[in-house]
Amino acid sequence: MKVRGEIADREVIVLIDSGATHNFISNQIVELLGMELMDTGGYGVMMGTGKVEMGRGVCRGVVLKIQGIHVKEDFLPLELGSTDVILGMK
């Protein structure tokens, strides 16, 4: 299910994915908002399409607002295409 949300007063498209084990944020939003990226080892994530996307780092304590509810979580940056954020069932 896709919904609209906000991060730092910027509107984002959020995919709520019950099959995702982690939360993800697009590299473009990380760059656009100048978000702090803590270094991690590299990781690979298998997307719903079967393609594996490679990523590195984590954005800690990101506040995502969805329908008036504030969610503070860690997000892994990845190339996400037409979605800005994937909210998993972590």
Secondary structure in CASP SS format (residue, H / E / C, confidence):
PFRMAT SS
TARGET T0000
AUTHOR 0000-0000-0000
METHOD secondary structure of the structure
MODEL  1
M C 1.00
K E 1.00
V E 1.00
R E 1.00
G E 1.00
E E 1.00
I E 1.00
A C 1.00
D C 1.00
R E 1.00
E E 1.00
V E 1.00
I E 1.00
V E 1.00
L E 1.00
I E 1.00
D C 1.00
S C 1.00
G C 1.00
A C 1.00
T C 1.00
H C 1.00
N C 1.00
F E 1.00
I E 1.00
S E 1.00
N H 1.00
Q H 1.00
I H 1.00
V H 1.00
E H 1.00
L H 1.00
L H 1.00
G C 1.00
M C 1.00
E C 1.00
L C 1.00
M E 1.00
D E 1.00
T E 1.00
G E 1.00
G E 1.00
Y E 1.00
G E 1.00
V E 1.00
M E 1.00
M C 1.00
G C 1.00
T C 1.00
G C 1.00
K C 1.00
V E 1.00
E E 1.00
M E 1.00
G E 1.00
R E 1.00
G E 1.00
V E 1.00
C E 1.00
R E 1.00
G E 1.00
V E 1.00
V E 1.00
L E 1.00
K E 1.00
I E 1.00
Q C 1.00
G C 1.00
I E 1.00
H E 1.00
V E 1.00
K E 1.00
E E 1.00
D E 1.00
F E 1.00
L E 1.00
P E 1.00
L E 1.00
E C 1.00
L C 1.00
G C 1.00
S C 1.00
T C 1.00
D C 1.00
V E 1.00
I E 1.00
L E 1.00
G C 1.00
M C 1.00
K C 1.00
END
